Amino acid sequence: MDRPSGESCTASYVLGHSAEELQRLSLQARLLDPITKRLLVAAGVASGMRVLDVGSGSGDVTFLAAGLVGPAGHVVGVDRARSAVAQATQRAKAASIANVSFVEGDPSEMLFDQLFDAVIGRYVLMYQPDPSATLRSLTNPLKSSGLIAFHELDWGGVRSSPAAPTYDRCCRWVIEALRCGGADPYMGTNLYSAFVRAALPPPVMRLEAPIGGPADPSGSVITLLETIFAASLVVTLEQFGIAKPSEIDVGSLPRRLYEEVIKLDSVIVGRSEVGAWSRKP
């Protein structure tokens, strides 16, 4: 049985694991899952593989990988938050997904009954104090020549044209809140150096970004606006004097963002979604 061993050594997820945050992440997954799937397919996740999903949350990436490895494969999702593991387990049961399992713990400090063909993760390394050390530790449960692939965000390219002031301001707030919470808002670009410093071969990299106007038929823009701001970030913003809750008004924010985009006929460019993959030497 896969089991935790020792104390957790990874950084905390700055946005927390409240029911509201898990719900926001599930909504966000509608936007991210196609991007992550393309990354995993390009990286080589395929039928029959045994895969470790790091920081699995409520299971979105785990379920995505489970569809790629098929009935002959298996995906183990690991998360430090008991509430996230419980929700993911319930979702798997409700959907009768048999080729997944979820465990609570820190994967860098866990023992597993078998080695993995691949280790994957989404929005994980950005929350680690030393991403390279995390990557090095995650090669331990990986087979020789096993795949390691991560999907991380990068806020460096966000913009709007014509400028939508509320959207641009929110992006600046998020970047500062992530920094103050100890996360790297530019982890996507930093993936290359993290892999190399972890003594992994230089990774292949890929970048995508949601983009569109107010009438975007894909629905990416409205989903982006609905999920750009986590309510839990308000505490960080207030704590560090970045913004006041009254300035943000999370409850009305998605509506105000969308109304502004419509009024200005702005094209919204979201954060960059960066993937990188390599193989254990």
Helices and strands as residue ranges (DSSP letters): E 3-4, H 19-43, E 50-54, H 60-69, E 74-79, H 82-94, E 100-104, G 107-109, E 110-111, E 116-122, G 125-127, H 131-138, E 142-154, G 155-157, E 159-161, H 165-180, H 187-197, E 204-208, E 211-212, H 220-227, H 233-239, H 245-248, H 253-264, E 267-269, E 272-279
